[in-house]
Amino acid sequence: MSDKGERDVPVRRYTDTEVRQLLEHATRAQRSAPATRQAQGLTLAELEEVAAEAHIDVGRLRAAAHELEIERAARPSGAVARLAGGPLRVRAEHTLPFEADEAALQRLVMTIGFMSGDDGEPRFVGRTFTWTVSTSSGRRTTVRVSAHGGNTSIEAEDRYGELAGGLFGGVLGGVGGGVGLGAGGAIAGTLGSAALAVAIPVAVIGGTYAACRIGFRAYVRKRTLELDRLCDRVARDLTESRGDKSTGGPTGSQTG
C-alpha cells in the first residue's frame, strides 16, 4: 500500500466503553497465554500502568485498591465466620521506614484514646507500646506499636468472639427462641394448628438470625474502616513528630 493510501485511512478512535472492553480482553488473553499462566492476575503496579495508558486517575485507582483490601478484610472466612456473617478477628497494619523515639510512643496514649473513644490500658516494654481495651459489648481491641530494625510497625486488632457469642446467643435465643416459641404456642393453641406451632417459631428464629448476621457484618465492616483510619493517624503522628513527611504505606489487613 502506498503512503498516500495509508494517509487516507481514517484514524480509529475508541470510546471509553470500548477501551475498557479492549483492556479486559487483553487481560484475559494474557492470563490464558502459556508463558503467563503461572502469574495469576495483575499487580497494583501493572494496573497503574494500564490506568495511565487509559488516562485513568492513578490516585483514584490506588484509593479503590485500598478500599478493596478493606472490603476483603471484612469478608467472612471459615465456617464460624460465615455463619456469623463476618470474621471474628480483624487486623490492620502499617509500617514506617524509621524507628519512632520513646517520646513519640508516649504521646500515642492520647492519640489512640481520642481516636477510639475508649479508655484503654497502655503498657510500655522497651520500644514497644501496647494499648488494649475490652468493651462492655464484648469487643477486645489491641494496638501495638513497635520500633526496631530501622522500622516502626503499627498493628491494630479487633476480636469479636465474645461479642458474637452474646449477640447470637442472647438475641437469637432470647428474642428468636422465646418470642417465636411463645407466639407459636399461643397461636397454635388458639387455632388448634400443630403446623403453626412449628412454622411460626422457625420463621421468627430465621428472621432474627438473618437480622443478627446482617448487623454483625455491618459492625465488622465499620470497625475495619476505623482500625485502618487509626493506623493511618498513628503513622501520621509518628511521622510528624520527627519532621518527616514520608509515611510509607499500609501493608494490608488480615482477618481470622
Residue frames relative to the residue before (quaternion, step in Angstrom):
aa qw qx qy qz dx dy dz
M 1.0000 0.0000 0.0000 0.0000 0.00 0.00 0.00
S 0.4616 -0.6932 0.4794 0.2768 3.57 -0.98 0.83
D 0.6546 -0.5007 0.3880 0.4125 3.51 -1.31 0.31
K 0.6311 0.5402 -0.3367 0.4433 3.55 1.06 -0.78
G 0.6436 0.5291 -0.3200 0.4511 3.54 1.02 -0.85
E 0.6488 0.5156 -0.3199 0.4591 3.57 1.02 -0.81
R 0.6576 0.5106 -0.3157 0.4552 3.56 1.04 -0.78
D 0.6435 0.5393 -0.3229 0.4369 3.59 1.14 -0.59
V 0.5674 0.5943 -0.3951 0.4109 3.61 1.20 -0.40
P 0.4172 -0.7235 0.4812 0.2664 3.64 -0.65 1.03
V 0.4853 -0.6552 0.4979 0.2955 3.59 -1.11 0.76
R 0.3460 -0.7472 0.5356 0.1873 3.57 -0.78 1.07
R 0.0768 -0.7840 0.6153 0.0293 3.57 -0.81 1.01
Y 0.2694 -0.7878 0.5414 0.1172 3.55 -0.88 1.01
T 0.4534 -0.6684 0.5197 0.2786 3.53 -1.06 0.77
D 0.6835 -0.4698 0.3478 0.4371 3.60 -1.27 0.24
T 0.6403 0.5235 -0.3246 0.4589 3.59 0.98 -0.80
E 0.6652 0.4980 -0.2959 0.4710 3.57 0.97 -0.89
V 0.6121 0.5447 -0.3500 0.4540 3.60 1.06 -0.72
R 0.6648 0.4922 -0.3073 0.4705 3.59 0.91 -0.89
Q 0.6439 0.5203 -0.3206 0.4604 3.58 1.01 -0.80
L 0.6527 0.5091 -0.3121 0.4664 3.58 0.97 -0.84
L 0.6594 0.5033 -0.3111 0.4638 3.59 0.94 -0.87
E 0.6469 0.5088 -0.3209 0.4687 3.59 0.99 -0.82
H 0.6526 0.5092 -0.3148 0.4644 3.58 0.98 -0.86
A 0.6640 0.5020 -0.3075 0.4610 3.60 0.94 -0.88
T 0.6370 0.5271 -0.3261 0.4583 3.56 1.04 -0.77
R 0.6539 0.5006 -0.3145 0.4722 3.60 0.94 -0.86
A 0.6501 0.5180 -0.3188 0.4555 3.57 0.98 -0.85
Q 0.6544 0.5143 -0.3161 0.4554 3.57 0.99 -0.83
R 0.6562 0.5192 -0.3161 0.4471 3.58 1.00 -0.81
S 0.7066 0.4633 -0.2620 0.4663 3.56 1.06 -0.76
A 0.5188 0.6411 -0.4224 0.3760 3.60 1.23 -0.22
P 0.5628 -0.6352 0.4036 0.3419 3.64 -0.91 0.85
A 0.6684 0.5257 -0.3175 0.4197 3.58 0.95 -0.80
T 0.7703 0.3242 -0.1795 0.5189 3.59 1.14 -0.54
R 0.3649 0.7706 -0.4686 0.2314 3.57 1.23 0.14
Q 0.6528 0.5236 -0.3258 0.4399 3.58 1.07 -0.64
A 0.6945 0.4288 -0.2800 0.5053 3.59 1.11 -0.55
Q 0.1503 -0.8179 0.5528 0.0528 3.57 -0.20 1.27
G 0.8391 0.1496 -0.1243 0.5080 3.57 -0.82 1.02
L 0.4646 -0.6547 0.5241 0.2845 3.52 -1.38 -0.15
T 0.4543 -0.6492 0.5283 0.3051 3.55 -1.15 0.58
L 0.6544 -0.5026 0.3735 0.4238 3.57 -1.27 0.27
A 0.6210 0.5426 -0.3444 0.4487 3.59 1.03 -0.74
E 0.6561 0.4987 -0.3088 0.4748 3.59 1.00 -0.82
L 0.6383 0.5169 -0.3261 0.4681 3.58 1.03 -0.78
E 0.6330 0.5307 -0.3340 0.4540 3.58 1.05 -0.74
E 0.6229 0.5284 -0.3388 0.4670 3.59 1.06 -0.70
V 0.6499 0.5041 -0.3118 0.4758 3.56 0.99 -0.88
A 0.6522 0.5220 -0.3150 0.4504 3.58 0.95 -0.89
A 0.6444 0.5206 -0.3242 0.4567 3.58 0.97 -0.83
E 0.6509 0.5106 -0.3128 0.4666 3.58 0.99 -0.83
A 0.7279 0.4120 -0.2285 0.4983 3.58 1.08 -0.77
H 0.4497 -0.7115 0.4284 0.3287 3.59 1.34 0.18
I 0.3845 0.6831 -0.5087 0.3560 3.55 0.99 0.93
D 0.5448 -0.6349 0.4405 0.3256 3.59 -0.95 0.89
V 0.3704 -0.7521 0.5040 0.2075 3.59 -0.50 1.21
G 0.6085 0.5629 -0.3522 0.4345 3.59 1.06 -0.70
R 0.6646 0.4860 -0.2999 0.4817 3.57 0.98 -0.81
L 0.6073 0.5483 -0.3498 0.4563 3.56 1.10 -0.68
R 0.6566 0.5029 -0.3078 0.4704 3.59 0.95 -0.87
A 0.6460 0.5102 -0.3211 0.4682 3.58 0.98 -0.83
A 0.6482 0.5107 -0.3173 0.4673 3.58 1.00 -0.80
A 0.6391 0.5198 -0.3226 0.4661 3.58 1.04 -0.80
H 0.6426 0.5158 -0.3202 0.4674 3.58 1.04 -0.77
E 0.6468 0.5061 -0.3141 0.4763 3.59 0.99 -0.82
L 0.6252 0.5394 -0.3364 0.4527 3.57 1.06 -0.74
E 0.6348 0.5235 -0.3282 0.4640 3.59 1.02 -0.78
I 0.6411 0.5089 -0.3220 0.4757 3.58 1.03 -0.75
E 0.6326 0.5228 -0.3282 0.4678 3.58 0.99 -0.81
R 0.6545 0.5097 -0.3132 0.4623 3.58 0.96 -0.85
A 0.6395 0.5372 -0.3270 0.4422 3.56 1.03 -0.77
A 0.7084 0.4576 -0.2581 0.4712 3.60 1.10 -0.67
R 0.5371 0.6278 -0.4117 0.3845 3.60 1.23 -0.06
P 0.4978 -0.6651 0.4592 0.3148 3.60 -1.00 0.74
S 0.0305 -0.7785 0.6269 -0.0017 3.55 -1.07 0.82
G 0.7348 0.3130 -0.2571 0.5441 3.57 -0.58 1.11
A 0.6632 -0.5476 0.3422 0.3785 3.55 -1.20 0.59
V 0.6827 0.4887 -0.2971 0.4547 3.60 0.83 -0.97
A 0.6637 0.5049 -0.3027 0.4614 3.58 0.93 -0.91
R 0.6476 0.5075 -0.3292 0.4633 3.60 0.99 -0.75
L 0.6339 0.5138 -0.3326 0.4728 3.58 1.03 -0.69
A 0.6973 0.4701 -0.2680 0.4701 3.57 1.00 -0.85
G 0.4905 -0.6678 0.4290 0.3597 3.59 1.15 -0.56
G 0.7970 0.0647 -0.0362 0.5994 3.58 1.27 -0.12
P 0.6365 -0.5366 0.3813 0.4021 3.60 -1.21 0.36
L 0.4332 -0.6933 0.5155 0.2567 3.55 -1.20 0.59
R 0.7612 0.1985 -0.1524 0.5982 3.58 1.30 0.02
V 0.0039 -0.7842 0.6198 -0.0294 3.58 -0.90 0.95
R 0.0194 -0.8073 0.5894 -0.0204 3.57 -0.94 0.89
A 0.1501 -0.7572 0.6305 0.0808 3.56 -1.04 0.88
E 0.1185 -0.8080 0.5764 0.0274 3.59 -1.03 0.81
H 0.0091 0.7676 -0.6408 0.0126 3.53 -1.22 0.58
T 0.1205 -0.7990 0.5869 0.0512 3.58 -0.98 0.82
L 0.1877 -0.7771 0.5950 0.0826 3.55 -0.93 0.97
P 0.4438 -0.7308 0.4577 0.2439 3.63 -0.94 0.83
F 0.6894 0.3746 -0.3077 0.5382 3.59 0.96 0.86
E 0.4613 -0.6582 0.5154 0.2973 3.56 -1.28 0.29
A 0.3504 -0.7355 0.5419 0.2063 3.57 -0.68 1.11
D 0.4273 -0.7003 0.5018 0.2741 3.59 -1.02 0.72
E 0.7003 -0.4967 0.3180 0.4022 3.56 -1.29 0.33
A 0.6194 0.5517 -0.3481 0.4368 3.58 1.03 -0.72
A 0.6561 0.5036 -0.3078 0.4703 3.57 0.99 -0.84
L 0.6378 0.5202 -0.3233 0.4669 3.59 1.03 -0.77
Q 0.6277 0.5410 -0.3343 0.4489 3.58 1.02 -0.78
R 0.6741 0.5127 -0.3010 0.4384 3.58 0.97 -0.80
L 0.5453 0.6399 -0.3969 0.3682 3.59 1.20 -0.33
V 0.4989 0.6562 -0.4340 0.3635 3.60 1.19 -0.40
M 0.7033 0.4479 -0.2610 0.4863 3.58 0.88 -0.92
T 0.6387 0.5449 -0.3307 0.4311 3.58 0.96 -0.85
I 0.7143 0.4472 -0.2619 0.4703 3.58 0.77 -1.04
G 0.6348 0.5284 -0.3374 0.4517 3.57 0.98 -0.75
F 0.6612 0.4990 -0.2990 0.4737 3.58 1.02 -0.82
M 0.6887 0.4910 -0.2888 0.4485 3.58 0.88 -0.93
S 0.7336 0.4304 -0.2396 0.4681 3.58 0.94 -0.86
G 0.3336 -0.7564 0.4992 0.2595 3.56 1.08 -0.64
D 0.6328 0.5086 -0.3227 0.4865 3.58 1.30 0.26
D 0.4036 -0.6706 0.5606 0.2706 3.55 -1.25 0.50
G 0.0525 -0.8377 0.5435 -0.0136 3.54 -0.06 1.30
E 0.4790 -0.6404 0.5224 0.2958 3.51 -1.39 0.05
P 0.1860 -0.8034 0.5565 0.1013 3.63 -0.42 1.17
R 0.0046 0.7825 -0.6226 0.0025 3.56 -1.20 0.60
F 0.1555 -0.7841 0.5973 0.0647 3.55 -1.01 0.88
V 0.0290 0.7567 -0.6518 0.0420 3.53 -0.93 0.99
G 0.8062 -0.1099 0.0322 0.5805 3.58 -0.19 1.27
R 0.7668 -0.2886 0.2540 0.5140 3.58 -0.76 -1.10
T 0.5739 0.5575 -0.3922 0.4539 3.58 1.16 0.59
F 0.1356 -0.7821 0.6071 0.0375 3.55 -0.83 1.08
T 0.0389 -0.7963 0.6036 -0.0104 3.56 -0.84 1.02
W 0.0623 -0.7821 0.6200 -0.0028 3.55 -0.96 0.94
T 0.0117 0.8169 -0.5742 0.0530 3.61 -0.66 1.07
V 0.0290 0.7745 -0.6317 0.0180 3.52 -1.23 0.58
S 0.1362 -0.7496 0.6419 0.0867 3.55 -1.14 0.74
T 0.2639 -0.7969 0.5263 0.1349 3.57 -0.52 1.17
S 0.6466 -0.5310 0.3849 0.3896 3.55 -1.28 0.35
S 0.6260 0.5517 -0.3371 0.4359 3.58 1.18 -0.47
G 0.6055 -0.5762 0.3588 0.4155 3.57 1.23 -0.32
R 0.5318 0.6085 -0.4233 0.4096 3.61 1.23 0.06
R 0.1271 -0.7706 0.6209 0.0671 3.56 -1.04 0.84
T 0.0812 -0.8107 0.5797 -0.0069 3.56 -0.69 1.15
T 0.0425 -0.7808 0.6234 -0.0007 3.54 -1.02 0.91
V 0.0672 -0.7633 0.6419 0.0268 3.55 -0.93 0.98
R 0.0208 -0.8054 0.5915 -0.0328 3.57 -0.78 1.05
V 0.0354 -0.7782 0.6268 -0.0151 3.57 -0.83 1.05
S 0.0147 0.8220 -0.5640 0.0778 3.56 -0.59 1.17
A 0.1675 -0.7850 0.5925 0.0684 3.57 -0.85 1.04
H 0.3456 0.7132 -0.5469 0.2700 3.58 -0.56 1.17
G 0.8299 0.2546 -0.1735 0.4651 3.55 -1.24 0.45
G 0.6877 -0.4889 0.2915 0.4506 3.58 1.10 0.56
N 0.7227 0.3642 -0.2315 0.5399 3.59 1.28 -0.01
T 0.2408 -0.7161 0.6240 0.1993 3.53 -1.36 0.16
S 0.1524 -0.8017 0.5746 0.0620 3.57 -0.58 1.15
I 0.1427 -0.7748 0.6146 0.0409 3.54 -1.02 0.94
E 0.0286 0.7953 -0.6026 0.0600 3.57 -0.76 1.06
A 0.0302 -0.7725 0.6343 -0.0002 3.56 -0.95 0.92
E 0.0075 -0.8324 0.5505 -0.0636 3.57 -0.64 1.12
D 0.1585 -0.7494 0.6373 0.0846 3.53 -1.14 0.82
R 0.0941 -0.7534 0.6464 0.0748 3.56 -1.17 0.71
Y 0.1554 -0.8351 0.5273 0.0218 3.56 -0.79 1.10
G 0.3016 0.7928 -0.4957 0.1862 3.60 1.19 0.26
E 0.7011 0.4548 -0.2675 0.4797 3.57 0.82 -0.98
L 0.6309 0.5366 -0.3294 0.4535 3.56 1.03 -0.79
A 0.6707 0.4930 -0.2969 0.4679 3.59 0.90 -0.93
G 0.6377 0.5304 -0.3311 0.4499 3.57 1.01 -0.78
G 0.6751 0.4847 -0.2945 0.4717 3.56 0.97 -0.84
L 0.6555 0.5266 -0.3111 0.4430 3.57 0.99 -0.86
F 0.7654 0.3687 -0.2123 0.4829 3.56 0.65 -1.10
G 0.6699 0.4878 -0.3134 0.4638 3.58 1.01 -0.69
G 0.7260 0.4414 -0.2487 0.4650 3.56 0.86 -0.97
V 0.7414 0.4107 -0.2375 0.4747 3.56 0.64 -1.14
L 0.6914 0.4767 -0.2909 0.4584 3.55 0.82 -0.98
G 0.6982 0.4591 -0.2806 0.4722 3.58 0.93 -0.86
G 0.7158 0.4634 -0.2627 0.4515 3.56 0.90 -0.94
V 0.7598 0.3674 -0.2026 0.4967 3.55 0.67 -1.13
G 0.7167 0.4597 -0.2659 0.4521 3.55 0.73 -1.11
G 0.7414 0.4123 -0.2329 0.4754 3.54 0.73 -1.09
G 0.7026 0.4843 -0.2793 0.4402 3.58 0.78 -1.05
V 0.7192 0.4291 -0.2498 0.4860 3.56 0.72 -1.09
G 0.6675 0.5200 -0.3134 0.4312 3.56 0.90 -0.91
L 0.6900 0.4626 -0.2854 0.4780 3.56 0.85 -0.92
G 0.6512 0.5205 -0.3199 0.4502 3.57 0.98 -0.81
A 0.6862 0.4717 -0.2852 0.4747 3.56 0.89 -0.97
G 0.6441 0.5305 -0.3240 0.4457 3.56 0.97 -0.83
G 0.6756 0.4918 -0.2982 0.4612 3.54 0.93 -0.90
A 0.6608 0.5159 -0.3130 0.4462 3.59 0.96 -0.85
I 0.6926 0.4662 -0.2828 0.4722 3.56 0.87 -0.97
A 0.6458 0.5161 -0.3272 0.4577 3.57 0.99 -0.83
G 0.6522 0.5141 -0.3223 0.4544 3.58 1.00 -0.75
T 0.6654 0.5068 -0.3017 0.4576 3.55 1.02 -0.81
L 0.7702 0.3465 -0.1769 0.5054 3.56 0.92 -0.95
G 0.3891 -0.7403 0.4696 0.2830 3.57 1.22 -0.25
S 0.5069 0.6416 -0.4227 0.3909 3.60 1.06 0.77
A 0.3272 -0.7518 0.5434 0.1802 3.58 -0.62 1.13
A 0.6002 0.5755 -0.3575 0.4251 3.59 1.12 -0.66
L 0.6615 0.4947 -0.3064 0.4730 3.58 0.99 -0.81
A 0.5935 0.5770 -0.3634 0.4276 3.58 1.09 -0.61
V 0.7014 0.4112 -0.2513 0.5252 3.59 1.20 -0.54
A 0.6850 0.5249 -0.2936 0.4112 3.58 0.87 -0.99
I 0.6708 0.5157 -0.3172 0.4284 3.61 0.88 -0.87
P 0.6711 0.4708 -0.3273 0.4700 3.66 0.80 -0.81
V 0.6339 0.5297 -0.3383 0.4508 3.60 0.99 -0.80
A 0.6680 0.4992 -0.3026 0.4615 3.59 0.95 -0.87
V 0.6728 0.4930 -0.3034 0.4608 3.59 0.92 -0.89
I 0.6658 0.4939 -0.3049 0.4688 3.59 0.92 -0.90
G 0.6511 0.5186 -0.3159 0.4552 3.59 0.97 -0.84
G 0.6736 0.4887 -0.2968 0.4683 3.58 0.94 -0.85
T 0.6455 0.5141 -0.3194 0.4659 3.57 1.03 -0.78
Y 0.6397 0.5217 -0.3237 0.4624 3.58 1.00 -0.81
A 0.6515 0.5136 -0.3185 0.4586 3.59 0.94 -0.88
A 0.6582 0.5040 -0.3115 0.4645 3.59 0.97 -0.84
C 0.6449 0.5135 -0.3202 0.4669 3.60 0.98 -0.83
R 0.6572 0.5218 -0.3066 0.4493 3.56 0.96 -0.89
I 0.6571 0.4973 -0.3073 0.4759 3.59 0.94 -0.87
G 0.6647 0.5122 -0.2989 0.4544 3.55 0.96 -0.90
F 0.6609 0.5027 -0.3098 0.4631 3.58 0.94 -0.84
R 0.6491 0.5155 -0.3218 0.4575 3.59 0.95 -0.83
A 0.6536 0.5040 -0.3160 0.4679 3.60 0.96 -0.83
Y 0.6441 0.5242 -0.3216 0.4548 3.57 1.01 -0.81
V 0.6595 0.5042 -0.3113 0.4626 3.59 0.91 -0.89
R 0.6476 0.5050 -0.3342 0.4625 3.60 0.92 -0.79
K 0.6425 0.5208 -0.3209 0.4615 3.59 0.96 -0.85
R 0.6775 0.4841 -0.2908 0.4713 3.57 0.92 -0.90
T 0.6043 0.5558 -0.3570 0.4455 3.61 1.06 -0.68
L 0.6500 0.4989 -0.3044 0.4858 3.57 0.99 -0.84
E 0.6612 0.5114 -0.3081 0.4544 3.59 0.96 -0.84
L 0.6381 0.5126 -0.3292 0.4710 3.59 1.00 -0.76
D 0.6403 0.5234 -0.3226 0.4605 3.56 1.00 -0.82
R 0.6638 0.4860 -0.3033 0.4808 3.59 0.96 -0.84
L 0.6177 0.5483 -0.3450 0.4459 3.58 1.05 -0.73
C 0.6542 0.5027 -0.3108 0.4720 3.60 0.93 -0.88
D 0.6472 0.5171 -0.3196 0.4599 3.58 0.97 -0.84
R 0.6630 0.5028 -0.3108 0.4594 3.59 0.96 -0.85
V 0.6388 0.5121 -0.3264 0.4723 3.60 0.96 -0.83
A 0.6522 0.5136 -0.3124 0.4619 3.58 0.95 -0.89
R 0.6626 0.5039 -0.3122 0.4578 3.58 0.93 -0.83
D 0.6576 0.5103 -0.3154 0.4558 3.59 0.94 -0.86
L 0.6661 0.4971 -0.3084 0.4627 3.57 0.93 -0.86
T 0.6547 0.5135 -0.3110 0.4594 3.56 1.02 -0.79
E 0.6775 0.4890 -0.2935 0.4644 3.57 0.91 -0.91
S 0.6100 0.5746 -0.3571 0.4126 3.59 1.11 -0.60
R 0.7421 0.3397 -0.2195 0.5345 3.60 1.19 -0.38
G 0.5169 -0.6870 0.3934 0.3257 3.58 1.27 0.29
D 0.5522 0.5829 -0.3988 0.4431 3.59 1.17 0.58
K 0.2838 -0.7975 0.5129 0.1427 3.58 -0.64 1.09
S 0.5485 0.5947 -0.4092 0.4219 3.61 1.23 0.04
T 0.1248 -0.8520 0.5078 0.0252 3.57 -0.24 1.30
G 0.4780 -0.6379 0.4777 0.3693 3.58 1.14 -0.07
G 0.3898 -0.7155 0.5142 0.2676 3.60 -0.94 -0.78
P 0.6094 -0.5585 0.4092 0.3864 3.52 -1.23 0.45
T 0.3162 -0.7647 0.5316 0.1804 3.57 -1.01 0.75
G 0.7304 -0.4469 0.2408 0.4570 3.58 1.19 0.20
S 0.3644 -0.6946 0.5751 0.2325 3.50 -1.40 0.08
Q 0.1585 -0.7820 0.5983 0.0732 3.53 -1.15 0.64
T 0.1560 -0.7848 0.5934 0.0867 3.52 -1.15 0.61
G 0.0069 -0.7969 0.6040 0.0141 3.53 -1.25 0.27
